[in-house]
């Protein structure tokens, strides 16, 4: 969880970063999937309360439930820019080739104690009621629950973002996210410890829904580790080149709030990646695709 006292600046900064990210995506013709938490569609607290009826998930840890946080939620996006995002979603829709996917309705944690499949189904039903035709899902905190994939198919989800095939990236709960796993993931961002994590179209598992695995989390700029920025960029570029040369896919992802601080540095870093993608398009016929694009090609 990210309390506003310590992370609020990142959330507000994301409101500045998202329009700039969209400009870059337009400039370099990037197809992207934006996995949006359903509650962010709500325009005011009355609508939010209505949407949350029947969605008080009985996690053992009450802090995971959005109902627990209601006293901190303001009346609308103008008065509370932390908990509403309707205007940002509308901005995404204005840019070509941007897929609006789902990050569940309540930021649902599929592996935490207390929740069960019937609770997850109610969350999916709330996603469907948005009438946004979300067909791509990103599980919050990467908590992929294979027991829920058939339910996803029943409610129109055709793809999800799976985890990298390395034990440090496997699904985990808060209590199993050990310090050693965190440290190894950090090191892997700068040095190739776990591989490129690229994959071919034919390798994508499609039953019950397509598993479009992650290749790399785009970590935000760190002033403490700024001397290693060259290594971080080289790590991503090398893997992109490997994918392009071998006609494979590379799935890069991050949260907008990761760009909420050091916005200029993060945007510069992203553009350096996109410039390299542009080069690979010309040299190897590399393509940019969002998750729905991949599903469409995989089905052919």
Secondary structure, 3 states (H helix, E strand, C coil): CCCHHHHHHHHHHHHHHHHHHHHHHHHCCCCEEEEECHHHHCCEHHHHHHHCCCCCCCCCCHHHCHHHHHHHCCCECCCCCCCCCHHHHHHHHCCCCEEEEECCCCCCCCCCCCCCHHHHHHHHHHHHHCCCCCCEECCHHHCCCHHHHHHHHHCCCCEECCCCCCHHHCCCCHHHCCHHHHHHHHHHCCCCCCCCCCECHHHCCCCCCEECCCCEECCCCCHHHHHHHHHHHHHHHHHHHHHHHCCCECCEECCHHHHCCCHHHHHHHHHHHHHHHHHHHHHHCCCCCCHHHHHHHHCC
